[in-house]
Amino acid sequence: MIKFENCSESIQAVKLNLKGDADKTDVNTLNINGDEDMGFSIAFFTPNDEQIKLNGSSEVINFDSSDSQSITFSASLKKTETDVAEGAFSATATFEVEYL
């Protein structure tokens, strides 16, 4: 969840820009760092279940009239290879907020 507080009334909406290392098979998803090629990556979704393309922008997310807003997004693992390996992994992504 990303929470916005004390927002100016001039901010009507936002876009989320997701930055990170793209998976080699599906460039719209986040590459994971594991002991081997694990066969999956991470996909991120807006509250409307629209996938946020990695190194791209989300749909416009409108704010209501209050000065406190929350955007709950989700992430899921996405199979990118026929075989999937088990084990520990990590990944790093950065969200940039574009105020509209």
C-alpha positions in Angstrom: 0.0 0.0 0.0 1.1 3.5 -0.8 -0.4 6.1 1.5 -0.7 9.8 0.7 -1.4 12.3 3.5 -2.0 16.0 3.6 -2.4 16.1 -0.2 -3.0 19.4 -1.9 -6.5 19.9 -3.4 -4.8 20.5 -6.7 -3.7 16.9 -6.9 -6.5 15.0 -8.7 -4.8 11.8 -9.6 -1.5 9.9 -9.8 0.3 7.4 -12.0 2.7 4.9 -10.6 6.0 4.4 -12.5 7.6 1.1 -11.6 11.4 0.8 -12.1 13.6 -2.3 -11.9 15.5 -4.9 -13.8 13.3 -6.6 -16.3 13.0 -10.4 -16.6 14.7 -11.7 -19.8 11.6 -13.6 -20.9 8.9 -11.1 -19.9 10.2 -7.6 -20.0 7.0 -6.3 -18.3 7.9 -8.2 -15.1 10.6 -7.8 -12.4 13.6 -10.1 -12.6 14.3 -12.1 -9.4 17.7 -12.8 -8.0 18.1 -16.5 -7.0 20.7 -19.2 -6.9 19.8 -20.2 -10.5 17.4 -19.3 -13.2 14.2 -20.0 -11.2 11.7 -19.8 -14.1 9.5 -17.0 -12.7 9.4 -13.3 -12.3 7.2 -10.8 -10.4 4.2 -9.0 -11.9 2.6 -5.9 -10.2 -1.0 -4.9 -10.4 -3.0 -1.7 -9.7 -6.2 -1.7 -7.5 -8.1 -2.4 -10.7 -6.0 -5.5 -11.5 -4.3 -3.8 -14.4 -0.7 -5.0 -14.7 1.8 -2.2 -14.2 4.4 -2.7 -16.9 8.0 -2.7 -15.5 9.8 0.6 -16.5 6.4 2.0 -17.5 3.4 3.7 -16.0 0.2 2.5 -14.5 -3.3 3.7 -15.4 -4.3 7.0 -14.0 -5.5 6.5 -10.4 -8.0 9.2 -9.4 -8.1 10.7 -5.9 -11.3 11.5 -4.0 -11.8 14.9 -2.3 -10.1 13.9 1.0 -6.6 14.9 2.0 -5.6 11.3 2.7 -5.5 8.7 0.0 -4.3 5.0 -0.1 -3.5 2.9 -3.1 -3.3 -0.8 -2.5 -1.5 -2.7 -5.2 -0.6 -6.4 -5.5 2.2 -8.5 -6.8 2.3 -12.1 -7.9 4.8 -14.6 -9.2 4.5 -15.2 -12.9 5.9 -18.4 -14.6 8.3 -17.5 -17.4 9.9 -20.9 -18.1 8.6 -24.5 -18.5 10.5 -25.6 -15.4 10.3 -23.7 -12.2 13.0 -24.1 -9.4 12.4 -23.8 -5.7 14.5 -21.8 -3.4 15.1 -18.4 -1.9 15.1 -15.3 -4.1 15.1 -11.5 -3.8 14.1 -8.6 -6.0 14.2 -4.8 -5.8 11.8 -2.4 -7.4 11.3 1.4 -7.1 7.9 3.2 -7.4 7.9 6.7 -8.6 4.8 8.8 -8.2 3.6 11.2 -11.0 1.1 13.7 -9.6 -1.6 14.8 -12.0 
